[in-house]
Amino acid sequence: MSEENDIPEFPEFQKLTFEHKAFLDSLFKKMQPQISELTFTNLYVWNEAEPVQLSRLNKIVLLQRRRISDGKNILFPPFAIEPILTVLEDLRNLAMENRTDIMLYGMDSNQVGELIVKYQVWPDRNNWDYVYLSSDLVDLPGDRYHSKRNFITRCLTDHTCKYAKLDSSVANDCLQLQTEWCNLRQCGSVPGLEAENRAIKTVFEKYSQLNVFGGAVYVDDQVEAFTLAERLNNDTAVIHFEKANPKIVGLYQLVNQWFCQNTLRSFTYVNREQDLGIPGLRKAKLSYHPHHMVEKYILKLP
C-alpha cells in the first residue's frame, strides 16, 4: 500500500491494516501533524476499539475513526495542501449527495478561524493535547516543580531504582506489570481501560515493527513502571502510554523524568496527549505546567 490511488474514493472506505504503515508514515512526515492521534501507532493499536478507515477525495486522504466514547464516526482534518474551505465544500457536496452528516475532529485554532462564520464549530476541551518543553521535564527547574523533585527524592530514598531502555526482554516484564495494573483496576469491566489494555499489548506485540521507543524503571529488581513514545513531528515527541505501580510514592514522577532525560532530550517539545475530561488526570497534567495546548475543535458538515 503505497499510493493514494490504492485507497477508494469517498464515500467508500477501507479498513486500516498494518500494510498501510509505510504510506501513512510518509504522509505524516510530509504533513507534520500537531495533534497526538496522527501517528500510525496511535491509529493502529487502538484500531480494535476505535476502528479506523481510509478514503480519499481525489488525491486528498481522509481518515475516519469510530470513537469509543460515543460510538460516532469522525473524520480527521483532510490531508490537503489546498485551502481548507475549498476541500470542505467539496466534502460537503458529496455528503449531501449521499445524505450523510460529517463530523470533523481535530481542527486546530488556525483552521477554524476562517470556518466559524460558515460552519458549526465547537471546542473539544477534553481532547486538547498538553505540550511541554522537554527541558522542563528533564530538569524540573525552579519552585513550580519543587513538589515533583520531592516525590522523586522520596522514591529514590525508599527504593533501589534502575532505568532500562525498552527492548524485547524488558517488554515482557512491562507486560506483566500491565497485567497486574489491569487486575488492580478491573479493566475487564471498564470499556475504556480494557481498550487501553489491548492497545498496550498490541504495541508490545509489534514493538520491533513500530516507530516507538520507551523506557522502564526497575524497583528492587522488578519492573514497576514503563512508558512508550514516538516522534510526532520534527520537534515533538508524543508519549502514548505511561504506567507505574501506584503504591510506590513518586514512581510516576520518576519514570517521567528519567525517560525524558535518557531519550527525549533531542526534542524541543513533549506532547503528553489529552486528559479526556477526567478531573484527576487534568490536575496531574496541569501540575507539570504545559508550555502550550494543542486546541482541537469539532466541525459539523450538515
N, C-alpha and C positions, 0 to 999 in steps of 0.2 A: 504494500500500500504506500505509494509514493507521490501521487498526484491528485489534484482536486477532481480531475475527471473520473477517478475511481469512485467518487462519492456521488450518490444520487441527488437529483435536483429537488429542491423544496417544492411541494410539501412531503416528499418521500424522505425517509431516514433509514440509516443502517446502524446497527448496534456497534458500540465501541468494543474493539478487541485489542489484544496485545500487539497485533500486526500493525496497528495504527501508530505505534510508538515513534518510529523514525519520522514519519510525516508530521505528527503533532509537535515533536521536539523541534523540528526545523521551523515550523510555523511560529511557535512560541519564541524561539530565538530571534526571529525576524520582527515580531510584534512587540517584544519586551513588555510583557504584562506587568501590571501592578497588583492586581487582586490575587489573593493566595490560592484560589481554586484553579487557576490556569497553569497547572503543570500536568504532564501526563500521569505522574504518580498519583496526584490527588484524584484525578478523574478515574483512573483505573482501579485503585484499591478500594474506592467507595462504590464501584460500579454495581456491585451486587445489591447494596441497599439503596443507592440512588442511581438508577440506570442512566447511562449517557448514550446519546445517539448523535450521528453526524449527518448533515445535509449541506447543500450549497446553493447559493444564489448566483448563477453564472460561475465566476471564479471566487466568490466570497464564501468562506467556510462558516458554517453555522453549527454550534454545539448546543444540544438540548439535554437538560438533566431533570429527572423527576425527583423532587425534594422529599426527603423522608419526613420533614416537619409537617407538611400539609398535603402531600401527595400530588402537588401541582407540577406541571411541566413548565420549565423556564428556559429561555434562550440566553446564553451569554452574549455580550455585545459582539456584533459581526466583526470578523477579522478583515477589515476593509481599509484601503488607502483612500477610497472615495469619501466625500463629505457624508457624515452620518445621516443628515437629513434626507439625502437622495436615496441611500440604502434603505432607510426606514420606510420611505414612501413606496418603494418597490415591494418591500416585505409586506407592508400593509395592504397593498392592492392584491397581492397573492392570497393573503389571509382572508380578504373579503370574498375573493372568488371561491375559496374553499370553506367559507363560513366558519371560521375558527378565530378565537381570540389568541393573541400572542402576548406573553409577558416576558420582557427582557430584564434580566437581573445582572447587576454588576456594573451598570453605567456609572462613570465617575463624575465628579463635580464639574469638570471641564466639558464633558459631553452633554450633560443635562442643561447647561446654561442656555443653549440655543434651542432646546427642545421643550422646555417647560411651558412656553406660550402655546404650543401646538398639541401637546400630548399630556396625558395624565401621568404625573411623575411624583414619586414619594420616596423619602429616605428609608433605608432598611438598617437602622442603627444597630440592631443586634448582630449584624453581619459585617460591620465595619472592621477592617483589619488594624491591629495595633503594630506600629512600626517604631523600632528603637534604633538609636545609634549603637553599633556593635561595640564601640569603645566604652559606652556606658555600662553595657552588660559584662564586658571584660573586667573593667576596673572598679565598678560600683563606687564612683567617686562622691566625695562630699557628704554633707549632713543628710541629704534626702535618701541616701542609700545606707544610712547608719544601721537601721534595723536588719537589712539584708546581710550585712557583714557580720552582725552579731549572731544571726541564725547559723551562718556558715561556721563561725568560730565554735559555736556550741556543738555542731555536728562533728567537727574535726577533733574537738576535745573529748567527746563522749565515745567516739568510734575510730577504728582504723580504716581509713578510706583510700581507695586507689582508683584512678581513672584508667579506662581502657578504650581504645579505638574499636569501633564495631567491626567485627569480622564474623565468619561463619560460626566459629566456636562460641564467641561472645553472644551471638544472636540466639543460639539455643538457650543460653542462660536467661536472656531477656524474655524469651517466650515463656519460660517457667514463671518469671515474675509477673508477666501479663496475665497468665492463668490464675495465679494467686490473687492478683489485684481484682480480677473479674469475679472470682469466687467471693471475695470480701464484699463486693458491691452488688452481687446477684445480677450480673449483666444479662443473664438469660431472660429476666423478667422486665428489663428496661430496654425498649427497642433501640434507643439512641446509643446506649452503651454496648449493646450486642453488635450493632452495626460497626461501631468503632473497633470492637474486638476483632471482628472479621477483617476489617481494613488493616489493622496492625499485623495480623497473621499473614495476610496477603503480601504486605511489604517484606516481611522476613522470608517468605517462600520465594519471592522474586528478587531478593536483595541484590544479588550479583548482576541482575539484568536491568535494574532501575538506576536512576541517576542519584540515588540517595546516599547520604553518609550519616554517621551517627557516633554516639559515644555512650558509655555505660559507667556506672560507679559501683565498684565492689565495696561492700561494707562488711568488715570482718570476714573476708574471703567469699562473700556471696553477693551476686548482683542484686542490688536493691533499687536501682534507678537506671533509666535509659532515655535517650532522646534521638529523634530521627529528623533530618532536614534535607533540603536540596537547594540548588540555585533557582531563584525565581526570575531574576533578570541580571543585567551586568553588574549591578552594585548591591543586590539584595539577596539574602538567603531567607528561605521560609522554613520555619520549624513546624512540621506536621504533627508530631506526637512527642509527648514528654510524660513519663510515668515515674513515680517514686513510691516507696513504701511510706504511707502517711504516718506510720508510728514512729518514724525516725525524724526527730525535730531538726529542721534545717537542711534536709536532704534535697528538697525541691530547689532551694536556693543554690545549693552546692552543684548539682548536676547542670543547672542552667549556666552558672559562671564557668565551670570547668570546660563545658562543651564550647562555649564562646571563646575561652582562652586558647583552647587547643585546636579549634577547627574554623572558627568564624572570623578571625582577625582580619582576613583579607577582604571581607565585605564591609561596605560602609554602613549598611542597614541590615536589621534582622526583623522580618515580619513574623509575628507570633500569632497570626490568624485572629479569629473573632471570639467574642465572649458568649454568643448565642442568647444573650439576654439573661444569663444565669448570674444572679447578684454576687455570689462569692467569687466567681470567675472574673467578673468585671472589676471587682475590688482588687483582686490579685494583679490583673493586667495593668490597671491604673497605677498600682503601687510601684511599678517599675518605670513610671514616668516616660510614656511614649514620646518620641520626637515628633511624630505626626500620625494621623489616622488616614487610612485609605477609605474614603467615604464611598459607599455603594448605594445606588438608587435603583428602584424598580420602575419600569416604564411599561404602560399598557397600550397595545395597539388594538383598539376595538374593531 
